[in-house]
Amino acid sequence: MAEKIITAEQPAAMGIHYHYYSLPYMLEQQKRAGYRSIELFCAAPHVHMTAEGVADRAALVKALRDSGLQVVCVTPDNCMGPWQYAAAGAEQIGQCRRYFRHALELAAELDCPYVACHSGWGLLDEPREEAWKRSLDFMSWYCQEAEKLGLTLVMESLRAAETNLVNSLPQLVRYLRELGAKNIRPMIDTCAMAVAGESMEEWFDAFGTQIAHMHFVDGTPYFHLAWGDGDRSLEGYLSVIQANGYTGALTQEITDGRYYDDPAKADRQSYQILRAYMGA
């Protein structure tokens, strides 16, 4: 019998792979799978958020509260669209600030303590340090806005294919040191971590108990896969989590297109595999 390492509240569902399904369907299927928590991904078709605000915000908040799922993190769409943390130009930066401010306000309304972020990215035909500075300037503002609402930002690294800024553990260590904000903490994305050739032990050695959140998925190491579909060592990861006393969320950030037809199956698969390691 597997050792009971995590609680039933720690695995958190996410909705990227429900790209062709409604919010009510997603919430119901994730509850049926067994999840008690959710990380809210603020993108269509479940959340329509722009620089102007969140469409049908009251209905969205009601649906989430009525679901009984605890929102443990709000994650604004920040990879595929125009919204990013190292934007250039006064108008673009202004719109990005308004957009991300709406994510903070939504998290506060949902009594959610964390909002996820990353460094954004620079253009490949500009000096990297210019984009790095823009990102730090933006994040300094973002941390101040989050602090006003009693929120903490959690920051992940990305894969090198996604950003030329923070795409490794050493770069995140440097970034957070230079930023110097008190209400931003590191988070682990097991895909980005593995693609960079890093171990979970190295992340805990660097940050210890400051690690506040995880995107906890299988992979090859590339891709964000349901557990059982990759080659990552679940027991190895869980042993490190246990050894370091990590009790935060383990979000199932399942993104691969293979799951789009039947996302509920992927949720059930991951939950059932994790369930063997759950205590009360």
Residue pairs with C-beta under 8 A, 6 or more apart in sequence:
1 276
2 235
2 276
2 277
3 242
3 277
4 277
4 278
4 279
5 238
5 239
5 241
5 242
5 277
5 279
6 238
6 241
6 250
6 274
6 277
6 278
6 279
7 247
7 278
7 279
7 280
8 34
8 36
8 278
8 279
8 280
9 36
9 37
9 70
10 37
10 247
10 248
10 249
10 250
10 278
11 35
11 37
11 216
11 249
11 250
11 252
11 270
11 271
11 274
11 278
12 35
12 37
12 38
12 39
12 72
12 73
12 249
12 250
12 251
12 252
13 30
13 33
13 35
13 37
13 38
13 39
13 69
13 251
13 252
13 267
14 38
14 39
14 41
14 75
14 251
14 252
14 253
14 254
15 23
15 26
15 38
15 40
15 41
15 46
16 41
16 43
16 224
16 253
16 254
16 255
17 254
17 255
17 256
17 259
17 260
17 263
17 266
18 25
18 26
18 29
18 46
18 263
19 45
19 260
20 45
20 260
20 261
21 45
21 263
22 45
22 46
23 45
23 46
23 47
23 60
23 63
24 63
26 46
26 263
27 38
27 63
27 64
27 67
27 69
28 67
29 263
29 264
29 267
30 38
30 69
30 264
30 267
31 67
31 68
31 69
32 264
32 268
33 264
33 267
33 268
33 271
34 271
34 272
34 275
35 69
35 267
35 271
36 68
36 69
36 70
37 69
37 70
37 71
37 72
37 249
38 64
38 67
38 69
38 70
38 71
38 72
39 71
39 72
39 73
39 74
39 75
39 116
39 249
39 251
39 253
40 46
40 47
40 64
40 71
40 73
40 74
40 75
40 106
40 110
40 112
41 47
41 75
41 77
42 49
42 54
42 74
42 75
42 76
42 77
42 103
42 106
43 49
43 77
43 80
47 54
47 60
48 54
48 55
48 56
49 55
49 76
49 77
49 99
49 102
49 103
49 106
50 99
51 95
51 96
51 98
51 99
51 102
52 98
53 102
54 60
54 102
54 106
57 106
57 109
60 106
61 106
61 109
61 110
64 71
64 110
65 110
71 107
71 110
71 111
71 112
72 112
72 113
72 114
72 213
72 249
72 251
73 112
73 114
73 115
73 116
73 154
73 213
73 249
73 251
74 103
74 106
74 107
74 110
74 112
74 114
74 115
74 116
75 115
75 116
76 83
76 99
76 100
76 102
76 103
76 115
76 116
77 83
78 84
78 85
78 100
78 117
78 118
78 120
79 158
79 162
82 92
82 95
82 96
83 95
83 96
83 99
83 100
84 96
84 120
84 121
85 96
85 100
85 117
85 118
85 119
85 120
85 135
85 138
85 139
85 142
86 119
86 120
86 121
86 122
86 131
86 132
86 134
86 135
86 138
86 165
87 93
87 96
87 120
87 134
87 138
88 123
88 131
88 134
93 134
93 138
96 138
97 138
97 141
100 142
100 145
101 145
103 115
104 115
104 142
104 145
104 146
104 149
104 151
105 149
107 113
107 114
107 115
107 149
107 151
108 149
108 150
108 151
112 151
113 151
113 152
114 151
114 152
114 153
114 154
114 212
114 213
115 146
115 151
115 152
115 153
115 154
116 153
116 154
116 155
116 156
116 187
116 213
117 139
117 142
117 153
117 154
117 155
117 156
117 184
118 155
118 156
118 157
118 158
118 163
118 166
119 132
119 135
119 139
119 155
119 157
119 158
119 163
119 165
119 166
119 171
119 175
120 131
120 134
120 135
120 138
120 163
120 165
121 131
121 158
121 162
121 163
121 164
121 165
122 128
122 130
122 131
122 132
122 134
122 135
122 163
122 164
122 165
123 131
124 164
128 164
128 165
131 164
131 165
132 165
132 175
135 165
135 175
136 175
136 178
136 179
139 153
139 179
139 181
139 184
140 179
140 181
142 153
143 153
143 179
143 181
143 183
143 184
146 152
146 153
146 183
146 184
147 182
147 183
151 183
152 183
152 184
152 185
152 212
153 181
153 183
153 184
153 185
154 184
154 185
154 186
154 187
154 212
154 213
155 166
155 172
155 175
155 176
155 184
155 185
155 186
155 187
156 172
156 186
156 187
156 188
156 189
156 192
156 215
157 166
157 167
157 168
157 169
157 171
157 172
157 189
157 192
157 193
157 196
158 166
158 167
158 189
158 192
159 167
159 191
159 192
159 195
159 196
159 222
160 167
160 168
160 195
160 196
165 171
165 175
166 172
166 175
167 192
167 196
168 196
168 198
169 193
169 196
169 198
169 202
169 203
169 206
172 186
173 206
173 207
176 184
176 186
185 210
185 211
185 212
185 213
186 203
186 206
186 207
186 210
186 211
186 212
187 211
187 212
187 213
187 214
187 215
188 200
188 203
188 211
188 213
188 214
188 215
188 216
189 214
189 215
189 253
190 200
190 214
190 215
190 216
190 217
190 219
190 232
190 237
191 215
191 217
191 219
191 221
191 222
191 223
191 224
191 253
193 199
193 200
193 203
194 219
194 221
194 232
195 219
195 221
195 222
199 240
200 236
200 237
200 240
200 241
201 240
203 211
204 211
204 240
204 243
204 244
204 246
208 244
209 244
209 245
211 244
211 246
211 248
212 248
213 248
213 249
213 251
214 246
214 248
214 249
214 250
214 251
215 224
215 251
215 253
216 237
216 250
216 251
216 252
216 253
217 224
217 225
217 226
217 227
217 230
217 232
217 252
217 253
217 254
217 270
218 225
218 226
218 227
218 228
218 229
218 230
218 231
218 232
218 234
218 270
219 225
219 230
219 231
219 232
220 230
220 231
221 230
221 231
221 232
223 230
223 255
223 256
224 253
224 254
224 255
224 256
225 254
225 256
226 252
226 254
226 259
226 266
226 267
226 269
226 270
227 234
227 252
227 269
227 270
227 273
227 274
228 269
228 270
228 273
229 269
234 273
234 274
234 277
238 277
250 274
252 267
252 270
252 271
254 263
254 266
254 267
254 270
259 265
259 266
